[in-house]
Amino acid sequence: MSSALTMCFVIFFTIIATTTSCSRKSELYLEGQGQAERDLKNGLFNMAEAESNNVPAYPEYMDLLHKRYGIGWCESSLPGDPRAAEEWVRGYNEVALPKIEQKLGAEVLKQTMADAQKAHDLSKGKN
């Protein structure tokens, strides 16, 4: 097989793999949006998080939101493709967060995150 033909196959399969990956991410993004719309229609105010979330105070943040305001959470985990899971979360939160902010006020979310960071720092012995 000539190197030109080999290169054509490599390019073809790269395009197919990239397109499939992109369409899967788009699909999950839309699924996340749809799930948020269904949850809100049922009176559920939730935020989503990806398993790969690396915000240190996030568990404290979600706990405070739940205790203070009844905000729940859902997690998306796709071990084979963490970026796709992040797309589901992004889709979900782009629908849910504006509704939560409308219900509570944007400042409430900011203040709750500040409180969560303080609680996190105290639990880790930081002043």
C-alpha positions as a printed Julia matrix, in Angstrom:
127×3 Matrix{Float64}:
   0.0    0.0    0.0
   1.43   3.38  -0.91
   2.19   5.92   1.77
  -0.3    8.33   0.16
  -3.06   5.73   0.42
  -2.06   4.94   4.01
  -2.19   8.64   4.83
  -5.68   8.89   3.29
  -6.89   6.04   5.51
  -5.38   7.66   8.6
  -7.03  10.99   7.8
 -10.37   9.31   7.04
 -10.44   7.36  10.31
  -9.32  10.4   12.29
 -12.2   12.41  10.84
 -14.67   9.61  11.59
 -13.42   9.25  15.17
 -13.53  13.01  15.77
 -16.99  13.38  14.26
 -18.36  10.5   16.32
 -16.87  11.93  19.49
 -18.24  15.4   18.75
 -21.7   14.11  17.94
 -21.74  12.03  21.15
 -20.8   15.11  23.17
 -23.52  17.14  21.45
 -26.0   14.37  22.1
 -25.13  14.26  25.8
 -25.26  18.05  26.04
 -28.82  17.97  24.68
 -29.72  15.05  26.98
 -28.5   17.11  29.94
 -30.66  20.04  28.88
 -33.68  17.79  28.44
 -33.22  16.18  31.85
 -32.98  19.59  33.51
 -36.17  20.73  31.79
 -37.99  17.58  32.96
 -36.69  18.0   36.51
 -37.74  21.64  36.66
 -41.17  20.78  35.26
 -41.5   18.31  38.16
 -40.51  20.98  40.69
 -37.0   19.64  41.23
 -34.29  22.24  41.52
 -31.0   20.43  41.03
 -27.49  21.19  39.92
 -25.32  18.69  38.12
 -21.71  17.82  38.65
 -19.26  15.67  36.77
 -17.33  12.99  38.56
 -14.21  14.83  37.41
 -15.19  18.02  39.29
 -12.05  19.29  40.99
 -13.4   22.27  42.97
 -12.21  21.51  46.52
 -15.18  23.1   48.33
 -17.81  21.66  45.99
 -19.09  18.97  48.4
 -19.57  21.61  51.11
 -21.25  23.91  48.57
 -23.75  21.27  47.5
 -24.41  20.31  51.13
 -25.14  23.93  52.08
 -27.39  24.46  49.05
 -29.34  21.35  49.98
 -29.67  22.17  53.69
 -30.46  25.86  53.25
 -32.52  25.92  50.06
 -33.51  22.37  49.15
 -31.34  22.33  46.02
 -30.45  18.79  45.04
 -27.75  17.48  42.77
 -27.18  14.84  40.22
 -23.91  13.44  38.99
 -22.9   12.38  35.54
 -20.24   9.75  35.18
 -19.07   8.31  31.91
 -15.75   6.64  32.78
 -14.88   5.95  29.15
 -15.31   9.6   28.18
 -15.15  12.13  31.04
 -15.38  15.02  28.56
 -18.73  13.71  27.37
 -19.94  13.58  30.99
 -18.87  17.19  31.34
 -21.01  18.05  28.3
 -24.08  16.46  29.94
 -23.39  18.48  33.08
 -22.89  21.67  31.06
 -26.19  21.13  29.25
 -28.02  20.4   32.5
 -26.61  23.39  34.37
 -27.17  25.82  31.5
 -30.88  25.15  31.9
 -31.07  24.64  35.68
 -28.78  27.38  37.02
 -30.73  30.34  35.6
 -33.89  28.92  37.19
 -32.12  28.42  40.52
 -30.72  31.95  40.36
 -34.2   33.23  39.53
 -35.58  31.39  42.56
 -32.83  32.27  45.05
 -30.92  35.17  43.54
 -27.43  35.08  42.09
 -25.91  36.57  45.23
 -27.21  33.65  47.3
 -25.21  31.21  45.18
 -22.07  33.35  45.47
 -22.48  33.71  49.23
 -23.12  29.99  49.64
 -19.9   29.24  47.74
 -17.99  31.66  49.99
 -19.46  29.94  53.07
 -18.58  26.54  51.61
 -14.99  27.65  50.99
 -14.71  28.83  54.61
 -16.09  25.51  55.87
 -13.72  23.61  53.59
 -10.73  25.64  54.75
 -11.66  25.11  58.41
 -11.99  21.36  57.89
  -8.51  21.3   56.34
  -7.01  23.4   59.18
  -6.56  26.53  57.1
  -7.27  29.91  58.64
